[in-house]
Amino acid sequence: MPSHRASSARLAPSQVARNDDRWEKPLPLLHWATAALLLASFALAVAGAWIEADGWDALARLGHRTVGAIVFVLTVIRGVTRLRTSPPRSLAARRWQSRAATLLHAALYGLLVAIPVLGYLTESARKGTVHFIAFDGPALVPHDRALAETLQAVHQGLAWTLAAIVAAHVAAAAWHHFLLRDRTLLRMLGR
């Protein structure tokens, strides 16, 4: 009968849990950088919608687009890193918790890619060239006001969905830390 070690050798690194209790080094850093940038992006989006003073609204929207592009790049790096490394052993007490965590993380990664792409397409449909702080991106869809409004609505709807999923993620981390008293949060802090 083949050993567990022999059967796990055929799996991709992302499919084999390590006995180690910590995430690989770059993942906690990328996690917290993404979290901080999401807060900044949300604040800039709200500021851009509410501020109506001499160019400050445009500056907030420019910042929102730029931070969104950085979130997109970090998410791609994070996803590739996550696929190339083994996760720490699961701390989930029950199988449904592990499945729920997997679904939640898949939704987070999907939304962290889809929302910036939709934002880019929205600006492309609205103005053609997409302006960022350090560069301009090309138009990827034709200039079309109705398309821009539709894309904007989907972008915003998914952003609010992301906010709800992030709230569930934070609540789950707090539940693990304060009620279950396991190492889920500590290991994402790199401890």
N, C-alpha and C positions, 0 to 999 in steps of 0.2 A: 504494500500500500504506500503510495507516495506521501512524503511528509508535507506539512503545511508550507514549509519553506520552499519546497520544490514547486508546488502549485502556484504560490504567489510570485515566483520568479517570472512567470509568463504574463503577468498582469502589468499594465502601465503603472508608473509610480503613483499616480493620483488615485489608483484603485486599491492600493495596499496601505492599510493603516500601520503606522509605526507604533512601537511601544512607548516612545517618547511622549511626554505630556504637553509639548509645546509646538506651536506652528513654526515652520521654517522662518528664518530671520527676516526676509524682506516682507513677508505677508502682514505681520502686525503694523509695520511702518506704512505700507500701502493702504491698509484698512483705515488707520487713523487719519492719514493725509486725505483720503477720499471723504471720510466723515466731515473733516473740517472744511473741505472745499464744497461739499454739498450744502452745509450751513451757509457758507458765503454766497453760493449761487442762489439759494432760496432768498436770502436777505437782499441780494442785488435785484432779483426778479421782482420782489415786492416793492423795493425802493423805486425801480424803474417804472412800475405801474402807478405808484402813488405820488411821486415827486413831479411837480410841474414847474420847475424853476430853471431859468437860463441854462440849458444844456446839461443839467445834472441828471435828468431822466435819461438822456442819450448816453451819458457816461456810465450810469448804472447798468443800462442794457448792454453796452459794450463790455463792461466787466463781467456781466452774466454770461455772455457768449464766450468770452475768453476762459472763464473758470469752467464752463461747461465743456469746452474743448479739452481742457486739462483733465477733467474728470473722465472723459471718454478715453484719453490716452492712458491714464492710470488704470482704468478698468481693464483695458486690453492687456496691459503689462501684468496686472494682477491675475487675470484669467489664464494667461499663458504660464505664469509662475505657478499658479495653483494646479494646473494640469500637469506640470513637470515635476511636482514635488508630492510627497506622500503626506496625507493629513495625519495629525496626531490621533491617538486612539479616541474613540467616541466616549463621551461622558454621559450620553443619554441613558436614562434608567430603563426606558421602554423603547421598543422598536418604532412605535408611532412617533415618538419624539425625534428620533433620528431621521425618519422620513419627513417629518414636518420641517426640521432644520434644513434638510437637503432641498426641499421645495422652496422654502423661504430664501435660501441663498441663490438658487437658480433664478428666482423672480428678481432678486436684487441685481444680480449680474445682468440679466436681460434688460431690465429697466435702465440700468446705468449705461448701457450701450444705446438702447432705443431712444431715450429722451434727448440726448445730445444730437443724435442723427436727425430726429424730427425737428429739433430746434434749428439745425443747420438748413434743412430743407425748407423750413418756414421762412427763414431770412432770405434764402435763395429765391423763393417764389415771390417774396415781398419786394426785394430790392435788386435782385440779380447777384452782384458781388456781395459776399459775406465778410463784414469787417470784424477783425479781432484787434487786440491791442498791438500786437507785433507784426501782423500780416493780414492780407486779404485772401479769402478763399474764393474759388470759382463758383459760378452758378451751376447747380446740378439739375435744376428743374426750370421750366420756362417761367418767366415773369407772369404771374397770374394771381390777382387779388383774392378770388374765391378759393383757389387752392391754398394760398397762404393762410386764410382764415380757418379753413378746415384743418390744415396741419397744426396751426396754433392751438386749436381746440383739443386735438388729440395730444399734443405736447403737454398742455396744461393738465388735461385729465390724467395722463400717465404720471406727471409730476406729483399730483395729489395722491395717486395710488402709491407711488414710491414713498411719499411721506407717511402714509398709513403703514406700509410694510416696514419702514425704518422704525416707526413707533413700536410695532410688534417685536422687531429685532431687539430694540433697547429693553422692552419689557421682559423678553425671554432672558436676556443677559442678566437683568436685575433679579429675576426669579431664580436663576441658577446661582447667582452670587449671594443673595441675601436669604433665600428660603432653603434652597438645596445645599448651599455652602460648598459647592464644588469649585473646580478650578477653571471653569469655562471662561469667565471674564479675565482672570489673572493670566491665563496663557495667551490671550489676545493682547495683553499688556506686555508680553515678552517675559513674564516671570515664571 
